[in-house]
């Protein structure tokens, strides 16, 4: 048994239960985005960033790949009029291979660009919302301006400014759409996290109180079943053993 004051008091919850409220500072909330919770799950905001990035990659691949597929196929047919094929199947397969190469090449170019744009935009907007613990249009406008300027930074200051303006113009309607979806859901992500944290805290606190009650009842049962005076006699024997003289060291025996 530890010394008095070394563990949690009887009426207080232990540390592993946590708290019912989110962290007070913005940096602590940002730090929580990249750490798993008690259930070994990442926060919903982090999962939404990953899902949006993957969706952007797929949409970009389809957006850039389908037109390139048809264009590469048409261009191959026009250029191969003078070529000689073994049969019609060989000609069709060659045209399809050219179309697939175009789909992969141009689809990948659009895919990674849109995925990167979506990832940076969502990371910045989510970080601002988590840091300030609220969601506003300014967060999405700032995220769009930052992302658009970052994508056009290598083209000079004028293109960078134009990219920032375009990004801000894109971010406002995108943010409005996301806020409308949260409105229809009935609660924002911050409110949902607070509610889930409170429910988890109450559940863990109830489990801890139940275990504490069981432990107290077990101790009472042990004390009631122990014969009267047994514990005092055991303490006296332990004290007698402690008062016995120490055994001599091996060096003293040799001397």
TORMI-211549 format. One record per residue (C-alpha): residue in three letters; x, y, z. Coordinates in steps of 0.25 Angstrom, whole numbers, plus 5000, padded with zeros to 4 digits. Example, Ala and Ser with C-alpha at 12.3 -4.5 7.8 and 13.67 -1.06 7.14 Angstrom:
<nodes>
+-----+------+-------+------+
:   r : east : north :   up :
+-----+------+-------+------+
: ALA : 5049 :  4982 : 5031 :
: SER : 5055 :  4996 : 5029 :
+-----+------+-------+------+
</nodes>
This chain:
<nodes>
+-----+------+-------+------+
:   r : east : north :   up :
+-----+------+-------+------+
: UNK : 5000 :  5000 : 5000 :
: UNK : 5006 :  5014 : 4996 :
: UNK : 5008 :  5025 : 5005 :
: UNK : 4997 :  5034 : 5009 :
: UNK : 4994 :  5044 : 4998 :
: UNK : 5002 :  5036 : 4987 :
: UNK : 4989 :  5032 : 4980 :
: UNK : 4976 :  5038 : 4976 :
: UNK : 4966 :  5042 : 4988 :
: UNK : 4954 :  5033 : 4990 :
: UNK : 4944 :  5043 : 4984 :
: UNK : 4952 :  5047 : 4972 :
: UNK : 4953 :  5040 : 4959 :
: UNK : 4967 :  5035 : 4954 :
: UNK : 4975 :  5041 : 4943 :
: UNK : 4972 :  5030 : 4933 :
: UNK : 4957 :  5034 : 4932 :
: UNK : 4961 :  5048 : 4927 :
: UNK : 4951 :  5060 : 4927 :
: UNK : 4938 :  5063 : 4921 :
: UNK : 4942 :  5076 : 4914 :
: UNK : 4951 :  5078 : 4903 :
: UNK : 4965 :  5085 : 4905 :
: UNK : 4965 :  5099 : 4909 :
: UNK : 4976 :  5104 : 4899 :
: UNK : 4976 :  5104 : 4884 :
: UNK : 4989 :  5097 : 4883 :
: UNK : 4985 :  5086 : 4892 :
: UNK : 4973 :  5084 : 4883 :
: UNK : 4982 :  5084 : 4870 :
: UNK : 4991 :  5074 : 4877 :
: UNK : 4979 :  5065 : 4879 :
: UNK : 4976 :  5064 : 4864 :
: UNK : 4988 :  5055 : 4862 :
: UNK : 4987 :  5046 : 4874 :
: UNK : 4978 :  5035 : 4876 :
: UNK : 4967 :  5035 : 4887 :
: UNK : 4965 :  5025 : 4898 :
: UNK : 4958 :  5016 : 4888 :
: UNK : 4970 :  5016 : 4879 :
: UNK : 4963 :  5024 : 4868 :
: UNK : 4967 :  5037 : 4862 :
: UNK : 4958 :  5050 : 4863 :
: UNK : 4946 :  5051 : 4853 :
: UNK : 4953 :  5064 : 4847 :
: UNK : 4966 :  5056 : 4844 :
: UNK : 4957 :  5045 : 4837 :
: UNK : 4950 :  5055 : 4829 :
: UNK : 4963 :  5061 : 4824 :
: UNK : 4967 :  5047 : 4819 :
: UNK : 4954 :  5044 : 4813 :
: UNK : 4953 :  5057 : 4806 :
: UNK : 4967 :  5056 : 4800 :
: UNK : 4964 :  5042 : 4795 :
: UNK : 4951 :  5047 : 4789 :
: UNK : 4958 :  5058 : 4782 :
: UNK : 4969 :  5049 : 4777 :
: UNK : 4958 :  5040 : 4771 :
: UNK : 4950 :  5052 : 4765 :
: UNK : 4963 :  5058 : 4759 :
: UNK : 4966 :  5045 : 4753 :
: UNK : 4953 :  5044 : 4746 :
: UNK : 4952 :  5058 : 4742 :
: UNK : 4966 :  5058 : 4736 :
: UNK : 4966 :  5044 : 4731 :
: UNK : 4952 :  5042 : 4723 :
: UNK : 4954 :  5054 : 4714 :
: UNK : 4969 :  5049 : 4712 :
: UNK : 4964 :  5035 : 4709 :
: UNK : 4954 :  5040 : 4698 :
: UNK : 4964 :  5049 : 4692 :
: UNK : 4976 :  5039 : 4692 :
: UNK : 4967 :  5029 : 4685 :
: UNK : 4962 :  5039 : 4675 :
: UNK : 4976 :  5044 : 4672 :
: UNK : 4982 :  5030 : 4671 :
: UNK : 4971 :  5026 : 4661 :
: UNK : 4974 :  5038 : 4652 :
: UNK : 4989 :  5036 : 4652 :
: UNK : 4988 :  5021 : 4649 :
: UNK : 4980 :  5022 : 4637 :
: UNK : 4992 :  5017 : 4628 :
: UNK : 4997 :  5006 : 4638 :
: UNK : 4994 :  4992 : 4635 :
: UNK : 4988 :  4983 : 4645 :
: UNK : 4987 :  4968 : 4646 :
: UNK : 4972 :  4969 : 4648 :
: UNK : 4961 :  4978 : 4653 :
: UNK : 4963 :  4973 : 4667 :
: UNK : 4978 :  4977 : 4667 :
: UNK : 4974 :  4991 : 4663 :
: UNK : 4963 :  4992 : 4674 :
: UNK : 4973 :  4987 : 4684 :
: UNK : 4984 :  4997 : 4680 :
: UNK : 4974 :  5008 : 4680 :
: UNK : 4969 :  5004 : 4694 :
: UNK : 4984 :  5003 : 4699 :
: UNK : 4986 :  5017 : 4694 :
: UNK : 4974 :  5022 : 4701 :
: UNK : 4977 :  5015 : 4714 :
: UNK : 4991 :  5022 : 4714 :
: UNK : 4985 :  5035 : 4712 :
: UNK : 4975 :  5033 : 4724 :
: UNK : 4986 :  5029 : 4733 :
: UNK : 4996 :  5040 : 4729 :
: UNK : 4986 :  5052 : 4730 :
: UNK : 4977 :  5046 : 4741 :
: UNK : 4989 :  5045 : 4750 :
: UNK : 4993 :  5059 : 4747 :
: UNK : 4980 :  5064 : 4751 :
: UNK : 4978 :  5054 : 4763 :
: UNK : 4990 :  5058 : 4771 :
: UNK : 4988 :  5073 : 4769 :
: UNK : 4973 :  5073 : 4773 :
: UNK : 4977 :  5063 : 4785 :
: UNK : 4988 :  5073 : 4789 :
: UNK : 4979 :  5085 : 4788 :
: UNK : 4968 :  5078 : 4796 :
: UNK : 4977 :  5073 : 4807 :
: UNK : 4984 :  5086 : 4809 :
: UNK : 4970 :  5094 : 4809 :
: UNK : 4964 :  5084 : 4819 :
: UNK : 4976 :  5084 : 4828 :
: UNK : 4977 :  5099 : 4829 :
: UNK : 4962 :  5101 : 4830 :
: UNK : 4960 :  5090 : 4841 :
: UNK : 4973 :  5095 : 4848 :
: UNK : 4967 :  5109 : 4849 :
: UNK : 4953 :  5104 : 4854 :
: UNK : 4959 :  5094 : 4864 :
: UNK : 4969 :  5105 : 4869 :
: UNK : 4958 :  5115 : 4871 :
: UNK : 4947 :  5104 : 4875 :
: UNK : 4937 :  5110 : 4865 :
: UNK : 4934 :  5110 : 4850 :
: UNK : 4933 :  5122 : 4842 :
: UNK : 4933 :  5126 : 4827 :
: UNK : 4946 :  5134 : 4830 :
: UNK : 4953 :  5120 : 4833 :
: UNK : 4950 :  5115 : 4819 :
: UNK : 4953 :  5128 : 4812 :
: UNK : 4967 :  5128 : 4819 :
: UNK : 4969 :  5114 : 4815 :
: UNK : 4966 :  5116 : 4801 :
: UNK : 4974 :  5128 : 4800 :
: UNK : 4986 :  5121 : 4806 :
: UNK : 4985 :  5109 : 4797 :
: UNK : 4982 :  5116 : 4784 :
: UNK : 4994 :  5125 : 4787 :
: UNK : 5003 :  5113 : 4790 :
: UNK : 5000 :  5107 : 4777 :
: UNK : 5003 :  5119 : 4769 :
: UNK : 5015 :  5124 : 4777 :
: UNK : 5025 :  5119 : 4767 :
: UNK : 5019 :  5127 : 4756 :
: UNK : 5022 :  5141 : 4762 :
: UNK : 5015 :  5151 : 4772 :
: UNK : 5004 :  5155 : 4762 :
: UNK : 5000 :  5140 : 4759 :
: UNK : 5001 :  5137 : 4774 :
: UNK : 4992 :  5148 : 4778 :
: UNK : 4982 :  5144 : 4767 :
: UNK : 4983 :  5130 : 4772 :
: UNK : 4980 :  5135 : 4786 :
: UNK : 4968 :  5142 : 4781 :
: UNK : 4963 :  5130 : 4774 :
: UNK : 4965 :  5121 : 4786 :
: UNK : 4957 :  5131 : 4795 :
: UNK : 4946 :  5131 : 4785 :
: UNK : 4946 :  5116 : 4784 :
: UNK : 4947 :  5115 : 4800 :
: UNK : 4934 :  5123 : 4803 :
: UNK : 4924 :  5115 : 4796 :
: UNK : 4931 :  5102 : 4800 :
: UNK : 4931 :  5106 : 4814 :
: UNK : 4916 :  5110 : 4813 :
: UNK : 4913 :  5096 : 4808 :
: UNK : 4920 :  5089 : 4819 :
: UNK : 4914 :  5098 : 4829 :
: UNK : 4900 :  5095 : 4823 :
: UNK : 4902 :  5080 : 4824 :
: UNK : 4906 :  5082 : 4839 :
: UNK : 4894 :  5090 : 4841 :
: UNK : 4885 :  5079 : 4835 :
: UNK : 4892 :  5069 : 4844 :
: UNK : 4887 :  5077 : 4856 :
: UNK : 4901 :  5079 : 4862 :
: UNK : 4915 :  5084 : 4858 :
: UNK : 4927 :  5075 : 4859 :
: UNK : 4932 :  5082 : 4872 :
: UNK : 4918 :  5080 : 4878 :
: UNK : 4919 :  5066 : 4875 :
: UNK : 4933 :  5064 : 4880 :
: UNK : 4929 :  5070 : 4893 :
: UNK : 4916 :  5062 : 4894 :
: UNK : 4924 :  5049 : 4892 :
: UNK : 4935 :  5053 : 4901 :
: UNK : 4924 :  5055 : 4912 :
: UNK : 4917 :  5042 : 4910 :
: UNK : 4931 :  5035 : 4910 :
: UNK : 4934 :  5042 : 4923 :
: UNK : 4921 :  5038 : 4930 :
: UNK : 4922 :  5024 : 4925 :
: UNK : 4936 :  5022 : 4931 :
: UNK : 4933 :  5029 : 4944 :
: UNK : 4921 :  5020 : 4946 :
: UNK : 4930 :  5008 : 4943 :
: UNK : 4940 :  5013 : 4953 :
: UNK : 4930 :  5016 : 4964 :
: UNK : 4924 :  5002 : 4962 :
: UNK : 4938 :  4996 : 4963 :
: UNK : 4940 :  5004 : 4976 :
: UNK : 4927 :  4999 : 4982 :
: UNK : 4931 :  4985 : 4979 :
: UNK : 4945 :  4987 : 4985 :
: UNK : 4939 :  4993 : 4998 :
: UNK : 4929 :  4982 : 5000 :
: UNK : 4940 :  4971 : 4998 :
: UNK : 4948 :  4978 : 5008 :
: UNK : 4937 :  4979 : 5018 :
: UNK : 4934 :  4964 : 5016 :
: UNK : 4949 :  4960 : 5018 :
: UNK : 4949 :  4968 : 5031 :
: UNK : 4936 :  4962 : 5036 :
: UNK : 4941 :  4948 : 5033 :
: UNK : 4954 :  4950 : 5040 :
: UNK : 4954 :  4945 : 5054 :
: UNK : 4955 :  4955 : 5065 :
: UNK : 4969 :  4958 : 5070 :
: UNK : 4976 :  4951 : 5058 :
: UNK : 4981 :  4964 : 5052 :
: UNK : 4986 :  4969 : 5065 :
: UNK : 4994 :  4956 : 5067 :
: UNK : 5000 :  4956 : 5053 :
: UNK : 5005 :  4970 : 5055 :
: UNK : 5011 :  4966 : 5069 :
: UNK : 5018 :  4955 : 5062 :
: UNK : 5023 :  4964 : 5051 :
: UNK : 5028 :  4974 : 5061 :
: UNK : 5036 :  4963 : 5069 :
: UNK : 5043 :  4958 : 5056 :
: UNK : 5047 :  4973 : 5053 :
: UNK : 5053 :  4974 : 5068 :
: UNK : 5062 :  4962 : 5067 :
: UNK : 5077 :  4964 : 5066 :
: UNK : 5083 :  4964 : 5052 :
: UNK : 5091 :  4952 : 5047 :
: UNK : 5106 :  4955 : 5046 :
: UNK : 5112 :  4957 : 5033 :
: UNK : 5121 :  4946 : 5027 :
: UNK : 5133 :  4955 : 5028 :
: UNK : 5131 :  4956 : 5043 :
: UNK : 5129 :  4941 : 5044 :
: UNK : 5143 :  4938 : 5038 :
: UNK : 5149 :  4948 : 5048 :
+-----+------+-------+------+
</nodes>
